[in-house]
Amino acid sequence: MIMKKAGLIICLLLLLIGCKSKTVSRDTEDLKIKKVSNTDISSEQQRKAYELGKRVLETCNTSKFKPFNETEVTQSVRENTTEERLTKTCTRFRQYYGSFIDLKLDGVYKTKNEVIYRYHALYSKKVANKELRIFVNEENLISAIKSMDWDEKFDAKLAEQ
């Protein structure tokens, strides 16, 4: 009985020793996020990011959402931006922040594969201090939309998807 337990413990130790964690090699360029001038980004892309971000937040005012199509956003954004999810979020936002007014562009950031638009979301209640980030991929499709509490300092870690 003791030999069986000792054998089992030795097997488990050998198994643990044999398991090595893989190290993932990433190009450091993938991790760099730099602020860019609005003039470095196409005005059409800027307009698209603004309009789609505004369209999402205006849903809270109108309770009507025009679904995204494949020329605007990626498949995952279409699947995750449902009327049910927006209704749930909008109910909470309207209660705490009031009516959505507009988006104010705070900065444009670029990674190797994406452009990130950082907007200060303006609401009717003065306590509202929200941020909306719109991620645009290389195919000029919105690849992510994130809402979070506003922080004066841009946190690059929060930019990761």
Summary of the structure (lengths in Angstrom):
residues: 161
radius of gyration: 22.2
end to end distance: 51.3
largest distance: 75.5
contacts: 406
relative contact order: 0.16
helix: 43%
strand: 24%
